[in-house]
Amino acid sequence: MGRKFDHKQVDAIANKYKMSFEQRKAFGKFIEQEKKHGYGGTLNYRKDFTWEELAQKAQEFLEEI
């Protein structure tokens, strides 16, 4: 079984924004914290993010580092 779809989307967003390996890992943790603190996405009941929402979160993440 391959990687989950949401992980692949996070990888694709990280590539789009030219994140390093370390930044990609930190971005994944950032996404999980956002969901934990009630700032999840609208894709499904697990509060996964749409592509557009992930892109916005990537911009927020990169502005903070």
C-alpha positions as a printed Julia matrix, in Angstrom:
65×3 Matrix{Float64}:
   0.0    0.0    0.0
   1.39   3.41  -0.97
   1.43   6.65   0.89
  -1.89   8.14   1.84
  -3.39  10.65  -0.56
  -3.2   13.53   1.93
   0.53  12.88   2.47
   1.07  12.96  -1.27
  -0.75  16.28  -1.47
   1.42  17.75   1.29
   4.5   16.49  -0.59
   3.24  18.11  -3.8
   2.59  21.44  -2.06
   6.05  21.28  -0.45
   7.57  20.72  -3.89
   5.55  23.57  -5.37
   6.87  25.94  -2.69
  10.39  24.47  -2.97
  10.59  23.39   0.66
  13.67  21.53   1.84
  13.33  18.08   3.37
  13.46  19.6    6.86
  10.87  22.23   5.95
   8.59  19.52   4.52
   8.73  17.57   7.78
   8.05  20.73   9.8
   5.2   21.64   7.44
   3.6   18.24   8.06
   3.78  18.84  11.8
   2.39  22.35  11.29
  -0.59  20.91   9.38
  -1.28  18.38  12.14
  -1.12  21.11  14.8
  -3.52  23.28  12.8
  -6.0   20.41  12.71
  -5.48  19.67  16.42
  -6.18  23.3   17.34
  -9.39  23.43  15.34
  -8.07  25.03  12.14
  -8.64  22.02   9.91
  -9.72  21.97   6.33
 -13.05  21.36   4.66
 -12.25  18.32   2.51
 -13.83  15.67   4.76
 -14.86  14.71   8.29
 -11.17  14.31   9.31
 -10.67  18.0    8.57
  -8.19  17.32   5.76
  -7.33  20.28   3.58
  -8.26  20.95  -0.03
  -5.44  21.81  -2.46
  -6.25  25.51  -2.14
  -6.32  25.32   1.65
  -2.97  23.51   1.7
  -1.48  26.18  -0.54
  -2.7   28.86   1.88
  -1.29  26.93   4.84
   2.05  26.59   3.04
   2.21  30.35   2.59
   1.37  30.88   6.27
   3.99  28.33   7.3
   6.71  29.88   5.17
   5.94  33.36   6.46
   6.39  32.12  10.05
   9.8   30.52   9.55
